[in-house]
Amino acid sequence: MNSSGSEQIVIDEEQTDEERGFYPDKRGIDQLLQYGLILVDKPDGPTSHEVVAWVKRIFHVEKAGHSGTLDPGVTGLLPIGLGEATKALSVLLLGPKEYYAVARLHDPVDNGKLKRVLSEFVGDIYQRPPQRSSVKRETRTRTIYTLDLVEEFGRLLLLRVLCQAGTYIRKLVYDIGEVLGPGATMVELRRTRVSHLSESDGFVSLHLLYDAYQRWKEEGDEISIRAIVKPVEYAVFGLKNVVIRDSAVDAICHGAQLAVPGVLRISPGILKGDAVAVFTLKGELVAISEAAMSSDEIQKTERGIAFLTRRVIMKLDTYPKLWKSKEKVVTAS
């Protein structure tokens, strides 16, 4: 899977070893459950931690994790990574989140004033996390990209909010109520988007997860489980990326930095400091790295460290060791 959605710059060409690794869409189910991403439609009631625990029991996997905690009473998208895919979930924090919130005004407000006040909350706002939050209660800046009044029924408002990760919607509603005058309370909240993942990608309930797993175990039917469990590569779709030689893969898995000779293709427009996804020629996600050179610099040089490894996703020994260590520093090339 090419996650960039754009043409890549070819630095060099090479064939992949078909005997090693797996094309993302051709992984066996056992492999998929070690490199899988599930877009769970969290129900009202359980904590995010409880939902993850249920998913682990359903799929009989030792490791699973979620991206972006939802309070017990909040429903909607809870991305859950299985196995090694948990290491890629932090990438989703780079993108925006979308919510639909039902708010109740404590007293009626003129429609014109309501729309004017809502417009004042678009852009950078200051928020102090609520007392029950898991982060330090310091005032911080968050960005509201879109704040739409979708529907109004008496004192009930349906709001669509597209915002920066880490925005507290309950606090946003409270602050809007304070500016309006009579006050407001959030009565219902649903998350519909995390970064590039949205309802169009297909949210799945815990019941459907269980049914799909049972059909595979009892009947050998892979159709449902493959439709529900997406390859980990979905988590980095849209991220700038680099494709590397087979000979560089295992070194990266051991934490090595990627040198220019190990690079085959890159996204255009990479700038120094950008987060990039590192892929094999088969489209497997190897690691999340930080660009040490720009796309232009990589094209103009034949040596040097191009990308700094920040988070290794692929298991060791998936590809053979074809590198030699030099003292305590290993460069993949």
Secondary structure, 3 states (H helix, E strand, C coil): CCCCCCCCEECCCCCCCCCCCCCHHHCCHHHHCCEEEEEEEECCCCCHHHHHHHHHHHHCCCCEEECCCCCCCCEEEEEEEEEHHHHHHHHHHHCCEEEEEEEEECCCCCHHHHHHHHHHCCEEEEECCCCCCCCCCCCEEEEEEEEEEEEEECCEEEEEEEECCCCCHHHHHHHHHHHHCCCEEEEEEEEEEECCEEHHHCCECHHHHHHHHHHHHHHCCCHHHHHHEEEHHHHHCCCCEEEECHHHHHHHHCCCEEEHHHEEEECCCCCCCCEEEEECCCCCEEEEEEECCCHHHHHHCCCCEEEEEEEECCCCCCCCCCCCCECCECEEC
